Amino acid sequence: MTAAPPFSEGTVLMPWKPGPAADSTGPVFVSVTDFLATSEPEVQQIYALGLELGETWPVLQGAVGVWLWGRPGQLRGGSISVWDSERDMRQFVRWPVHVEIMRTWRGRVRVAADSWQAERFDIESIWARAGKTIESPHPGAAQDRGRTVEQM
């Protein structure tokens, strides 16, 4: 991962965490999540949960890899995850550990997501599109800009 991310100052990007499908050479499915917390203690708890969940990444079927990102000054953060397929990403979303985290935080934070199919894993194009989500105001704090937004 030699390219420099195109995100503005104030964005923290954790190192790439490869998954079991890290050597994928075909099409990939990319998902960018963006949560908005309501307080500093909440955002710190969510960051800690994200790091903990990231420790399981190497065993998730179909996971190519993930970056966790944060904008602590805006009480925001999320992930840029790359998968072999949309089906693999959806299996993760339904994974009981993830479901329990979502259930615990439902009603306390807002989540937006952007996802797409890419012809191949290309870091520059993934970061460019992810940057549009990260650099935009969170739809929960501003008008929705066409991204999926749900109250957790």
Salt bridges, closest charged atoms under 4 A:
ASP34 OD2 - ARG76 NH2 2.75
ASP34 OD2 - ARG147 NH1 3.55
GLU42 OE2 - ARG108 NE 3.77
GLU55 OE2 - LYS17 NZ 3.78
GLU86 OE2 - ARG90 NH2 2.82
GLU100 OE1 - ARG103 NH1 3.24
ASP114 OD1 - ARG129 NH2 2.95
ASP122 OD1 - ARG120 NH1 3.65
GLU135 OE1 - ARG71 NH2 3.06
